[in-house]
Amino acid sequence: MAELKLTKHLLKKIEELFEEVGYTIRYAKGSFNSGYCMVENQKIAVINKFFDTEGRAGVLIEILSQVEIDTKTLSEKSLKTFKQISKKENKKEKEEAEDVQDEKKA
């Protein structure tokens, strides 16, 4: 399977998925770590505006892996995007687990 490319097109799809699940994405400048936060019971993801497309998409994918998503409420388009992202994230986790196992054997 081809590696998932973190492109502007994919970033747009991820942003739409976030909107569909009720998150607001804010791109702000500052020296802070990107991530997600709850502000007064609102779902807001704050991303460093100086990140390039790949960085923005990567952070949003990481956030999606940490929040609970009800896939039954997603549109067909967003569900497809979510599944693509989940496969990438699962592959990354599997590789990290294998690296830890290799380090323990050494």
Secondary structure, 3 states (H helix, E strand, C coil): CCCCCCCHHHHHHHHHHHHHCCEEEEEECCCCCCEEEEECCEEEEEEECCCCHHHHHHHHHHHHHHCCCCHHHCCHHHHHHHHHHHHHHHHHHHHHHHHHHHHHHC
